[in-house]
């Protein structure tokens, strides 16, 4: 009986000492990932843009997605709306002040299952201002590509933020009313990420 108790105690100790199975780490494939946005211009049209320099990682638990996490870093100077003069203005202190605030970051604090998808709760930082945001997303698949890499796709539902909340405050009022640049900015994000290979 005493031997049995010792064996059980030993097995219990080993189980607590054994490391938990690590989640997989995926790195953004920037060539196939979109960090884009859309904003109304002079009320009547929509200007779309993107950031070309960014990085991100997803720590993915396939057995329980709510135990996953994500973090993203975007270089503000890489903004691209297809117009050099406008992009220069957006990099200036009127908007992103890229010299003083070179990065936009997002770091998840929790993942929630919601309906058929998930929501990443986290902290979005722009111009040194951090706000809590929710990014509803869907995992579109996990596959093995022709070169043996494991890839996953994630699509984020369009999310609207108010740029004034982050100190991106330049604007002018039109004579007929309305703003030259809307305060509401819609984020359009789609990610393809590659699983890091074990060394």
MOVEN-V882376 format. One record per residue. N is the residue number from 1. RES is the residue in one small letter. PHI is phi in whole degrees, 0 to 359 (NA if undefined). Layout:
N & RES & PHI
N & RES & PHI
This chain:
1 & x & NA
2 & x & 296
3 & x & 297
4 & x & 299
5 & x & 297
6 & x & 294
7 & x & 297
8 & x & 299
9 & x & 297
10 & x & 294
11 & x & 295
12 & x & 297
13 & x & 297
14 & x & 295
15 & x & 294
16 & x & 287
17 & x & 282
18 & x & 294
19 & x & 291
20 & x & 291
21 & x & 296
22 & x & 286
23 & x & 288
24 & x & 277
25 & x & 254
26 & x & 246
27 & x & 253
28 & x & 304
29 & x & 270
30 & x & 294
31 & x & 289
32 & x & 235
33 & x & 235
34 & x & 244
35 & x & 247
36 & x & 237
37 & x & 207
38 & x & 220
39 & x & 213
40 & x & 287
41 & x & 242
42 & x & 53
43 & x & 73
44 & x & 264
45 & x & 220
46 & x & 242
47 & x & 259
48 & x & 248
49 & x & 210
50 & x & 207
51 & x & 249
52 & x & 262
53 & x & 238
54 & x & 201
55 & x & 211
56 & x & 191
57 & x & 225
58 & x & 239
59 & x & 263
60 & x & 245
61 & x & 255
62 & x & 293
63 & x & 276
64 & x & 205
65 & x & 300
66 & x & 293
67 & x & 266
68 & x & 275
69 & x & 204
70 & x & 212
71 & x & 218
72 & x & 224
73 & x & 228
74 & x & 237
75 & x & 278
76 & x & 296
77 & x & 292
78 & x & 270
79 & x & 299
80 & x & 215
81 & x & 248
82 & x & 82
83 & x & 220
84 & x & 298
85 & x & 295
86 & x & 295
87 & x & 296
88 & x & 297
89 & x & 294
90 & x & 295
91 & x & 282
92 & x & 284
93 & x & 295
94 & x & 296
95 & x & 237
96 & x & 277
97 & x & 50
98 & x & 299
99 & x & 293
100 & x & 274
101 & x & 234
102 & x & 287
103 & x & 227
104 & x & 255
105 & x & 230
106 & x & 224
107 & x & 224
108 & x & 289
109 & x & 250
110 & x & 195
111 & x & 239
112 & x & 242
113 & x & 281
114 & x & 216
115 & x & 62
116 & x & 274
117 & x & 232
118 & x & 221
119 & x & 228
120 & x & 267
121 & x & 271
122 & x & 188
123 & x & 250
124 & x & 256
125 & x & 242
126 & x & 227
127 & x & 52
128 & x & 77
129 & x & 257
130 & x & 248
131 & x & 229
132 & x & 282
133 & x & 225
134 & x & 242
135 & x & 242
136 & x & 291
137 & x & 214
138 & x & 233
139 & x & 275
140 & x & 276
141 & x & 155
142 & x & 231
143 & x & 225
144 & x & 256
145 & x & 279
146 & x & 299
147 & x & 256
148 & x & 87
149 & x & 275
150 & x & 270
151 & x & 236
152 & x & 229
153 & x & 245
154 & x & 224
155 & x & 244
156 & x & 263
157 & x & 299
158 & x & 306
159 & x & 236
160 & x & 256
161 & x & 240
162 & x & 261
163 & x & 296
164 & x & 298
165 & x & 299
166 & x & 250
167 & x & 78
168 & x & 269
169 & x & 248
170 & x & 301
171 & x & 190
172 & x & 220
173 & x & 263
174 & x & 286
175 & x & 301
176 & x & 273
177 & x & 97
178 & x & 88
179 & x & 250
180 & x & 299
181 & x & 235
182 & x & 297
183 & x & 287
184 & x & 277
185 & x & 238
186 & x & 264
187 & x & 272
188 & x & 233
189 & x & 236
190 & x & 218
191 & x & 239
192 & x & 240
193 & x & 229
194 & x & 245
195 & x & 293
196 & x & 289
197 & x & 274
198 & x & 294
199 & x & 285
